[in-house]
Amino acid sequence: MQLLKNRILKDGIVKPGNVLKVDSFLNHQMDIALINEIGKEFKARFADCPITKILTIEASGIGIACIVAQYFGVPVVFAKKAQSINLDGEMYTTKVESFTHKKVYDVILSKKFLGPEDHVLLIDDFLANGCALLGLIDIVKKSGATLEGAGIVIEKGFQCGGQQIRNMGIRLESLAIIESMTDTSLTFRE
């Protein structure tokens, strides 16, 4: 998606340790016009799938998932990283290690929002080592739902996550795949 790549080159900031900051337009301050185009693109790429739910993980994927869900006309469900007093009933649980936060989370999702009748599209902002996506895949498996695929806004193609997901036979559509990053620049996979 050239519009996204152009925006990454213009406003993305490469930091040491293979960190790409896109917080000025994607995952802190959100450019809704850009995310709307991202939503249209995911709808086009997964138009052949009978999606009934969009699933993401808190927090950065939620806004993107909401706009994608508008194009499919389905609800968004997100896995939470913390138990709260307003969560009740039975839960799906899994563990997820965050690349950015260097922390392992117990991720939970209420069983009342995902079940065997659902056809799920996973949406997230980044894919690096694949831990978050693997956690969401585990939740979908536990629910008995059908996993239709995963849509990622930015994939770090030089890390193992994308290949690991593809090797599992899961349909993975990434809108921008970064081939390499140094402390001062990045290149995209064509």
Summary of the structure (lengths in Angstrom):
residues: 190
radius of gyration: 15.9
end to end distance: 10.3
largest distance: 48.1
contacts: 612
relative contact order: 0.17
helix: 32%
strand: 34%
